[in-house]
Structures are given as C-alpha cells and as structure tokens.
Amino acid sequence: MSHVEIVGIDGLPEISPGDDLGEMIHAAAIAQGWPLADGDVLVVGSKIVSKAEGCGIELDQVAPSDFALAWSEQWDKDPRLVEVVLGQSRRIVRQMGPVLITETHHGFVCANSGVDQSSSGAAGRVLVLPSDPDASAARIRERCADLGVDVAVVVSDTFGRPWRTGQTDIAIGISGMSPLYGYQGQFDPHGHEFKVQELCVADELAAAAELVKGNTSRVPVGVVRGYPWERDDAATMAPVIRDTSTDLFR
C-alpha cells in the first residue's frame, strides 16, 4: 500500500425512514463522477443510518421518569432528552455534573448513549443509534453487491476519548472486513517480534473518512480507496469491545 484516496459522497437528499441507502450512495457516487469500485471501503455516518431505519424519537412523546426530572432540574437539562438517554443505556458509567457517560445496549461507552439532537431532521426530534449497526452495515454492503460492486462497509459515529480533548469518528458497525489487524508474530526490521500490537483499522478508517465528511457539510459518506482490507464476511464489532475482565478503566 503506497497511498489511499478518501472522497466524500455528496448529493444525498434528506434521508427518510425506509430509504435504500446502498442504492442512494451508489447512485450519488456515479452522479459526482466517482463511481464505487471493488475494494472500496464505505464509511457511512450513523445519523443517516438511523434516519433510514426510523430511529428518530419525538421528544413531545416522551414521559420523563422521576430520576430524569430531578437530574434535569439540577443541571438545566431537558428531562425528556435525559429519559431517552437512560432508555438507550444499560448502565451509567460516570455521572459528573451535567455529563452522563453511559454504556449502550450495544456495549459502547459514550456520552449520552449516542443520542443526538443535531441534524435530526426536525425540531424536537432526537436520533438514537441503530439497534444493530453491524446488520445495518451488512444491508448496505449487500445492496452494493446487488448493484455490482464488492465493498466493505463501516458505520461510524463521533465519540469522545478518555484523557484527550476533542472527538473523533469511530466504527460502531462493520461488514465485509476484519475490524482489527494484528502484528503478533511479525518482526520489525531489527528482528523484534511483535507480541501484542493490534490496530483497530475500522476506527482508523472511520476517523480518516471524517476528514471529508463533517457535521455541517451534508456529506455523510466517505469512500476510502486503496486500503488492502482483510476480507471477513462474518465480521462484527464484537471483538473490538473490551470485556470487563480485561478493561482496566471500569
């Protein structure tokens, strides 16, 4: 691998429940003169996946619990939004001031269970993460295969990171490629054998694609071309999520 190309796919309309994202991305890429090719990695923002899968929640239909009401009053939050955050979590990991760090039902640890108000499609609506991002990625990949291109698909979302300011995109769903690349058993030029080094290439691809996407650009899809990914038709994000027995931070 000498270089990779990263191109944002624009021209997608506002996404509605039931939209065929695979077909729409395929057509938009052709329309902008950069058709998808075998071996590409599609990095698809989770917001449009959530919209296509009907994962929007209208806040005026949410009845906040007593906990949500009390906590929201203390920290000047919308109790309906807090209730959605709680409903999308399996537990609260950290609760410090107005910040809620939760573990989602998928196993992701993030702020506010990944619930997002921005670019939700309507005032008073929030988006929650897709219920099964791996399955979401698989559907997009299968549709692209139907249209004649063999691609890997990563569903990405923006997360914060411990000990570092600022957010970056990470992978929350994957299809077609292994999310990890291990150097174990390989040797560096000086004969040192790698014992433990393992890269989360899914996260690296998600972060790289964010360079051509962004929250205000209306470019929710990036295509990485030239990365020699390892094919894995059964891939999921499960091996990326560290279990409690090896997690030093919870």
N, C-alpha and C positions, 0 to 999 in steps of 0.2 A: 504494500500500500504506500504510494508516494504522495497522494493527496486525496481529499474528499471535496465534494461540492455540496453546498447547502442552499436550497432555493425555497422561498416561501410561495405557497399557492394562494393567490388572491382570487377575487371574483366570486367567492361563495356568497350566496344570499343569506339573510337571516334564517337560521335553522329552526324548523318546527318539528313537533313530535311526529314520528313515522317517516321522516326523510331518510333517503338511502344515501348515507354518507360516502360509501365506497364509490357509487356511481357518480355522485356530485363531485368528489375530489378528482376522479379520473377525467371527467369532462372539463373541469376547471383547468387542470394541468394542460390538456390539449389546447384549450382556448387561449392560454397565455403563451403557447409555443414551446412548452417544455413537457411533453408527454411523459408519463411514467414509464419506467423501463424495468426489466427483470433485474433483481438485485437491489433495487432501491429500498430504503427504509422510510416509511411514512411515520411522521411524528404528529399525532393528532391531539389537539388540545381537548382536555376533558370537558370543557364547557359545551362545545358543540356536540360531543357525545351525549352529555346529559340532556341537552335540548332535544336531540333526535330521539332519545329514549324516554322522554316525558318525565324527567326528574326535576321539574320545577314545582315549587310549593308556594302557594299564595298565602302570605302572612295573615291576611284577614280571616283565613280559615283555621288558624292555629290557636288553640286554647292553652295558654301557658300554665304550667304547674306552679304550686306554691313556692318551690325552690327557685324556679326561673323568675318569678315575680320578685322574690326577696333579693336575689342576687342582682337582678337588673336594676332595682331601685337603688341599691348601694353603689352601683358603678355606672349609672346612667346609660343603660343598655336597653334595647328593645326586647321585652320579655318573650315576645313571640319568636324572635330570632334565636334567643337563648334556648328556647324549648326545642326548636328544630335541631340545634347543635347537640343538645342532650339526646334527642331521639336518634341521631346518627352515630352515637358513640356507644361503645361497650363499657368504657370507664373514663373517668377524669384522671389524667396523669399528673398534671400540675394545675393549680388554681392560685395565681398570684395577682392580686389586684384585679384589674379588668380583663386579664388574659386567661383564657381557657385552653389548655393543651389537652387534647383527648386522644384516645385510641379508637379508631373507627371499627365498625363491624368487619372491615376487610383486614384489620391488623395494622393499618397505617397510624403513626403517631404524628399529629399535626395540630395546627391552630384551628379551633372552631370546627373540628370534624370535616374540614374541607368545604364547609358551607360557604357559598359565595353570593354576594348581592350584586357585584358589578357585572355589567353586560348580561344580565339575566333574561333580557327580552321584554321586561315590563316593570313599571314601578310597583313596589310592594311584592315582588316575586323574588325568591331565592332559588339557587340551584344547589342540589346535593350531588355528591359523586355518583357515578354509575354504580349500580348494585354489584356488577361483576365486570370490572374493567378488562379482564383477560378475555371474557366472552365477547365484549364489545370489540376489542382488537381483532379477534378471530373473525367476526362477521364482516368487518371492513376488508380484511385480507381475503376472505373467501369471495367477496363481491368483486374485488380487483382480479382475482384468478378467473372468475367467470368472464371478465372483460379482457382477458388475455395477458395479464402481467403478473409475474411472481414476485411479490414484495413481502417484506416483514413490516409489522405494524407495532408502533409503540403509542400508547395513550399516556399523555403527560399532564401533570398538574404542578402548580407553583407551591413550593414548601419552603419554610424557614429551616435553618440549620443550627444545632447547638454550637455555642461558642463563637458564632460568626454573624455579623450584621448583614442584612440583605437576604433576599430569597433567590432561589434558582429553580428551574423546572427539573422534575424527576419523573421517572416512569412509574405509573400505577397499574398499567396493563400492558401485556405483550402478546404477540402471536408470530410464530414463524422462525424466531431466532432465540438462542440462549441468552438470558439476561446477564450472565456472568462469563468472564473469561479468566481462567486460572493459569498462572505461570508455574504452578507446582511441578517439580521435576525437570524444568528447563534450567539452562545455565546462562549466566551473563558472560560478556567477553573475557572476564578474568577467571572464569571457572567456578564462580559462586553459584550454588544450586538454590533456586527459589523453593522455599518450604511452605509459605502461607499466602503469598501475594495473589490477590484475586480482584479483578476490576469489575465494577458494575457498569458494563458497557451500555446497558439500557439507560441508566441515568446520564451517562456521558452524552449519548445521542440526544436524549431529551433536552439537556442543557444546551447543547450545540444548536439544536433546531430553534430554540427560543431566540437566538440572535437574529433570526429572520422573521420572527412572529411578533409577539408583544400584545399588551393589553388594549392598546388604542388603535392599532394598525388595521384591525379587521382582517388579519392574516392568521387564521387559527391552525394552519397545517404547514409543516416544513418537510421537505424531502431531502434526505441525506443520500448522496450518490457516491459510490466508490469505496464504501466501508465493507470489508470482506467478512460479513457476519457468518456465524456458525449456525447452520440450519437446525432447527429443532421444532418439529411440527406439534409437539406436545408441551411446548414451553408455557410456563406461567410465571408470575411474580413471586410465587411461594418461597423459592429458595433465597430470595433477597431479604425477606422479612426475618430478622434475627429473633430466635425464640428466647424465652425468658432465661433459660439455663445458660446461655452464652451472652446475654445482654448485661453489660456492666452498669447501665445507667437507669435501670428501673427495677 
